[in-house]
Amino acid sequence: MAARKARKEKILDVAVGLIAEKGWLDLSLSELAQVSEVSLDQLHDAFRRKNDILWGLQKRLDAATLKEIELEDLEGEPARDRLFDVLMTRFEVMEPYKYTLEVISEDLLQDPRALVGWAHNEMQSLRWLLDAAGLGTRGFSGLARLHGLAAIWAECFRTWLKEGPDMPQTMALLDQRLAKGEKWMRRGQKYLPF
C-alpha cells in the first residue's frame, strides 16, 4: 500500500513537471509512464483517466493546505480574518506549483470536460477551506457564501498568477473582496429563510 502511494506521488510529481514543460493538452500518458519509470498498467492503477491527474494535484494542494492550518490559532478571530488566513495559506501552498497552475488554467479553456471537472473539484476545495475557517456551507446562506467565495477566489487567483511570492496585491484584493462579501452577507441574511 505504501509503495503504491509513493508511486502515485512520484507520477504526480513528474506530471506537474511535464505539464509545465509541454502543457496540459499535450501531456501524453505514455510519455508520463516512461518518464516516471512505471509501466502503463501501473500508471493506469494510479490515474485511471488523464483528468484524474488534475484531481490528484487538487487533492495534494488541499491536503497540504489543511495540514498547515492550526485551528487553535484561528480561535477567537473574526470570521473574515479566519477566512483570509485560510485562503492565504492556500496561496502559499500553491506557490511552488504556480507555473503549472497557470498553464493548466490556460489549457483548460480548450478542454471543456477537464474544465468542468476542475471547477467541480475547486468548489469542493472551497467547501473545505470555508469549513476550516469555521464557516458553514449549509442552506441558502451557505450556498451563497460558497458561490460568493468562488467568485472572489477566481479573481484573486488571476492576480496571484501575475505577482511574486510576497503577494501584496493578492492580499489587498482578497481583504477588499472579503470585506465586501461580508457586508453583502449581512444585508442578505434577513431575507434568507434559514
N, C-alpha and C positions, 0 to 999 in steps of 0.2 A: 504493500500500500504506500509506504513512504517513498519507495523507488518510483512508483507510478506518478506520485505527486511531484517529485523532483524533476522527472522527465517532462511533465506538463509545464512546470515553471520555466525549464530550460527552453522548451519550444516557444513559449510566450516571449521570453527574452529575445530570442532570435527573430521572432515575428515582428516585434517592436522595431528592431534594427532594420529589417528588410522593408518594412512599411516606410520608415524614414528615408531609406535609400531609393526605393523604387515606386512607392505609393501603394495605397490600399488596392486600387483597381488592378494593378499589375502584380500583386502578390500571388505567386504560384505555389500551390500546396506541395507539388513535387520538389520544387527548389527549397521550400521551407523544410521538408523532411531531410533533404540532402544536407543542407547547411546545419541543421540541428543534429545530424548524425543519428537519425532514427529511421526505421522502416516506415513505409506508407501505412501499414496496419497499426503501428504504434502511434503515428500522427492521428489516424482516424479514431483510435481509442481515446486520445487526449482531446481532440477537437473534431467532432463528427462533421460539422459544417464549417465553411470558411467564416461565416458570421459569428460562430462560437468563439473565435479568436477575439473579436471585439468585446463580446460579453466577458471573456476571461480577463481582458485588460480592465474593463469597468469594475469587475469584482475585485481585482487586485487593488485598484485605487480606493474602492470602498473600504476594504479590509485595512489598508494602510492608514486611511483617514481615521477610522473608528478606533484603531489601536493608539493613535496619537491623542485622542480626546480624553481628558481627565474629567469625568463627571463631577468630581468633588470641587474642581476648580471653577466650574460653571455655577455651582450653587450660590444663590443669593444675588446673582447678576440679573439685571433686567432682561426680558425675553429677547429684545433686539440685540443686545450685546452678546448674549449666548449664541444666537444665530450667526452673528457677524464672526465670532471666534471660530465657530464650527466651519463656516464656509471658507474663511481664510486658511484654516488648516487644510482643507481640501485643495485649495490652490497651491499651497506649499508642497503637498504630496505630489501634485501633478507636475511640478516644475521639471524634474528630470525627463519627463515624457512630453515636454512642450512641443517640440518639433513634430514628433509622431502624431500628437493630437491635432496639430494644425493641418498636417497632410490628410489625416482621416476626415477632419471636418470639411475640407475642400472636396475630397474624393467622394464622400457620401452623397453630395449633390447629384452625382451621376450614377448612384446605386440606390434607387428608392427603397428597395426591400431592406437593405442593410441600414438605411437611414431610419426607417420605421422601427426596426429592432433597437437601434442605438437610442432613439428618442424614448422608447418604452423603458429601456433599462436605466436611462438617465432619470426618469420620473421615479423609479424605484430607489435610485441612489438618493434623490432629494427627499423622499419619504424618510429614509434612514437618517439623513442629516437633520431634518426637522425634529425627528424623534430624539436624536442625540442632544438637541438644543432644548428638549422638554416641551416641544410644541406639537400638538396633535394634528392628524390629517383626517379625522372622522367628521362626518356630517357635512353640511353645506359650507360651514366656516372653514373646516379643514381642507375641503376640496378647493375653496377659493384661495386659501393660504398656499397650497401646493402649486396651483397653476400660476399664482402671482409670483411665487419664488422661481418657478421655471422661467418666466419672462425675465426676471432680474438676473438669474444665473446666466441665461443666454447672452444678455447684454454685457455682463461683467466678464464672461469668458472671452468674448471678442476683444475686449480691452486688454485682458490679461495676455492674450497671444502676442500683442504688439509691444509689450514692455519687459524690462528686465526683472530679475528675481526680487528686487525690493518692493515692487508692485504698488507704488504710491497712487497711481491713477485708478487701479483696480480697487484699492482700499477706499479711496474717496468716493468713487462711483457706487460701490457696494453700500457704504454707510448712508449715502444720499438716497439710494433707492429703497433701502430697508426702512429708513425714516418715513419716506413717502408711503410705502406699503403699510406701515404700522398705523398711520393716520387713516388710510383708506379702510383698513380692517376695523378700526374703532368706530368709524362712521357707519360702516355696513353692518356691524354686529346687531344693531337694534332691529334690522329688517329681516334677519335670518330666524327661521323657526326654531333652531337649536344650535 
